[in-house]
Amino acid sequence: MSLAGHFSYWVTIFLMVAGLFILISRGNLIKKLVGLGIFQTSVYLLYIAPGKLIGGTAPILADNFTVYSNPLPHVLILTAIVVGVATLALGLALTVRIRETYGSIEEDEILAADLVDDAPAAEEKR
């Protein structure tokens, strides 16, 4: 098979690498959530792409059809999408609470604020 025959796998790899890069390289929590969403989309595509057979139909028994597509990957991805939306909603809610507490959604600023808050407690222990 040629490279064009594996187009969906190349798109999956590109989305996976892009999502992982955004997740690791960015300090902004919203950008991290976007990277996580892109990464999740690549996993959905990875499961859906081989689930469809060319010439396959829904698995309803009939005399006219002999090739059937497996519906299980599609059902699993529907569940994964629901879990992904819930995860994104939780991440956004946590980001709002972090913004209210620290006044920023930048990871380095949050870590610096934690170090400043922990410094007096460390001096008291001495």
C-alpha positions as CSV (number, residue, x, y, z in Angstrom):
1,M,0.0,0.0,0.0
2,S,1.2,3.5,-0.7
3,L,1.5,6.4,1.7
4,A,-1.9,7.8,0.5
5,G,-3.4,4.5,1.6
6,H,-2.4,5.2,5.2
7,F,-3.5,8.8,5.2
8,S,-5.6,8.5,8.3
9,Y,-2.6,7.0,10.2
10,W,-0.4,9.9,9.1
11,V,-3.0,12.4,10.3
12,T,-3.3,10.5,13.6
13,I,0.5,10.6,14.1
14,F,0.6,14.3,13.3
15,L,-2.3,15.2,15.7
16,M,-0.8,13.0,18.4
17,V,2.7,14.6,18.2
18,A,1.1,18.1,17.9
19,G,-1.1,17.6,20.9
20,L,1.7,16.1,23.0
21,F,4.1,19.0,22.0
22,I,1.5,21.6,23.0
23,L,0.8,19.8,26.3
24,I,4.5,19.6,27.3
25,S,5.8,22.9,25.9
26,R,3.2,25.4,27.0
27,G,2.9,26.9,30.4
28,N,-0.6,28.3,30.0
29,L,-3.2,26.0,31.5
30,I,-5.8,26.7,28.8
31,K,-3.2,25.9,26.1
32,K,-2.5,22.7,27.9
33,L,-6.1,21.7,27.8
34,V,-6.3,22.5,24.1
35,G,-3.2,20.2,23.6
36,L,-5.0,17.5,25.6
37,G,-8.0,17.9,23.4
38,I,-6.0,17.5,20.2
39,F,-4.2,14.4,21.7
40,Q,-7.6,12.9,22.6
41,T,-8.9,13.5,19.0
42,S,-5.9,11.7,17.6
43,V,-6.8,8.7,19.8
44,Y,-10.4,8.8,18.5
45,L,-9.1,8.8,15.0
46,L,-6.8,5.9,15.7
47,Y,-9.7,3.7,16.9
48,I,-12.2,4.8,14.2
49,A,-9.9,4.5,11.1
50,P,-9.6,0.7,11.1
51,G,-13.2,0.2,12.2
52,K,-14.7,0.9,8.8
53,L,-14.3,-1.7,6.0
54,I,-14.7,-0.7,2.4
55,G,-17.9,-2.3,1.2
56,G,-18.9,-3.2,4.7
57,T,-22.4,-2.5,6.0
58,A,-24.0,-2.3,9.4
59,P,-24.0,-5.7,11.1
60,I,-27.6,-6.4,10.3
61,L,-28.0,-9.9,8.8
62,A,-29.4,-9.9,5.3
63,D,-28.9,-12.1,2.3
64,N,-27.6,-9.2,0.1
65,F,-24.5,-8.5,2.3
66,T,-21.5,-10.6,3.3
67,V,-19.1,-8.0,4.6
68,Y,-19.9,-6.2,7.8
69,S,-18.2,-3.4,9.7
70,N,-17.5,-3.8,13.4
71,P,-19.6,-1.3,15.4
72,L,-17.6,-1.7,18.6
73,P,-14.9,1.0,17.9
74,H,-17.6,3.5,17.2
75,V,-19.4,2.7,20.4
76,L,-16.2,2.9,22.4
77,I,-15.4,6.3,20.9
78,L,-18.8,7.7,21.8
79,T,-18.0,6.8,25.4
80,A,-14.5,8.2,25.1
81,I,-15.9,11.5,23.7
82,V,-18.3,11.8,26.7
83,V,-15.4,11.1,29.1
84,G,-13.2,13.6,27.2
85,V,-15.8,16.4,27.4
86,A,-16.2,15.7,31.2
87,T,-12.4,15.8,31.6
88,L,-12.2,19.1,29.7
89,A,-15.0,20.6,31.8
90,L,-13.2,19.6,35.0
91,G,-10.0,21.0,33.7
92,L,-11.6,24.3,32.8
93,A,-13.3,24.4,36.2
94,L,-9.9,23.8,37.9
95,T,-8.4,26.5,35.8
96,V,-11.0,29.0,36.9
97,R,-10.4,28.1,40.6
98,I,-6.6,28.4,40.1
99,R,-7.0,31.8,38.4
100,E,-9.1,32.9,41.4
101,T,-6.6,31.7,43.9
102,Y,-3.3,32.7,42.2
103,G,-4.4,35.4,39.8
104,S,-2.7,33.7,36.9
105,I,-3.0,30.6,34.7
106,E,0.7,30.5,33.8
107,E,2.4,27.5,35.3
108,D,5.7,29.3,36.1
109,E,3.8,32.1,37.9
110,I,1.8,29.6,39.9
111,L,4.9,27.7,41.0
112,A,6.7,31.0,41.9
113,A,3.7,32.0,44.0
114,D,3.8,28.7,45.8
115,L,7.5,29.1,46.6
116,V,6.8,32.6,48.0
117,D,4.0,31.2,50.1
118,D,6.1,28.3,51.4
119,A,9.1,30.4,52.3
120,P,7.8,31.8,55.7
121,A,6.7,28.3,56.7
122,A,10.2,26.9,56.0
123,E,11.8,29.7,58.2
124,E,9.4,29.0,61.1
125,K,10.6,25.3,61.2
126,R,14.2,26.4,61.8
